[in-house]
Amino acid sequence: MDFRDRLYRLSAAELEGLGPEAVKLHQSGRRYFKLDISNGDSVQELSSSEASRAMRLATPLSMETFRLCLSIEHTGFRFEKTVSKAAEQVSLHSGGTSSLALLLMQQADDVPHPT
């Protein structure tokens, strides 16, 4: 999903305070963001600029009626109900850093925040 023109929708995942593994992720230069999506973010057709950049429409492998515009380097996507299952599904991507980031983000969400 390309949100370069809507960066306000992205929420940075703050991982630094979650132990040595989180520090290692931060030091690697990787940054992670959360994005809440809705049915309005589903793509119905490619724009002419997307078509010219070799993009394609894809329906999730998990078979919801939600379509995304994917670059040619990606072959598919799926929605997972649990973070642990999502982390398992991407465990081989980027040397496991994506899985670790997902689990750390869940851990950060589970920590009570002062009100």
N, C-alpha and C positions, 0 to 999 in steps of 0.2 A: 504494500500500500504506500503510495507516494503522498506524503503530507507536508512536503516542503513549503507549500503555500498556506499551510494551516498548522504551523508549529505550536500554536497555543493549545492544540488538542493533545499534545504529548506531555506526559508527566515523567520527569526524570526519576529513575529508581536510585535511591540513596543506599548504597551498599557498604560504604567505607567502614562504618562502625560495627560490622557484623563478623569480625574475626579475621584471622590471617588469610583465609581463602578469598574473602571479599577484597582485602587489600591487594592480593595478587591479581585479581580481576581488574581492579582499578589501575594498578601499575602497568598492566598490559596495554592500557590505552583504550580499552573497550568501554563503551557507555551503553547503558540499557534504559529503555523507556517503556512506559505503560501507555496503552491507548484503549479507551473504551470505544467500541464500535456499535453501530445500530444498523437496522435494516436499510437506512438511508445511505450507508456506505457501500452497499452492494452495487456492483457495476453491471449495467444492462447491455451496454455496447461500447466498443472501443472508439475513442476520439481519433481524429486523423493524426494527431501528434503521437498518440500511443501506438497506433498502427505503424507509423513510420519508424518507431524505435523498436520494432520487432517484439511488441508485447502481445500477449494472448489472454483471452478470457478463460478462467478455470472455475469449475464447481468443486467444492471441497470433497475430499475422499471420504469424509464422514457423511456426505450426501445431504447436507442442509441446502435449502434453496437460497444460497448466498454466493454471489460470484465475485471474484477478484481479478484484477488485471495483473498478470505475472510477467516478469521478464523471462527471456529465453533460458536464463541460467537456472530457473526453478521449474520443477516438473509438477508440483501439486502442493496442496495444503490440506489440513484437517483441523477441526475444532475439537478440543478435548475438554471434558467436564472437570477434570482435576489437574492441578499443577504437577503432581507426581507423575501422572500418565504422560503429560506433555513433556516433562523433563526426560522421561524414559524414551520417548519417541525421537528426541533430538540429541540423544546422548553421543552419537557418533559425529555430529556436526561441530566443526570448529574445535576439535580436540576436547569436547566435553564442556567447554566454557559456557555454552548456551544453557545446558542442563543445570550447571552450577548456579548460573545467574537466576534462572527461574526458581530454583529451590531457595536461594537467598532472598529473593523478592518476596516469596511466600513467608519466609521466616520474619522478614521485616514487617509484613502486614500483620503477623500474629502478635507482635510486640505491642503491649498497651502504650498508648501515647498520652502524655499528660494533657488534661483539658483546662 
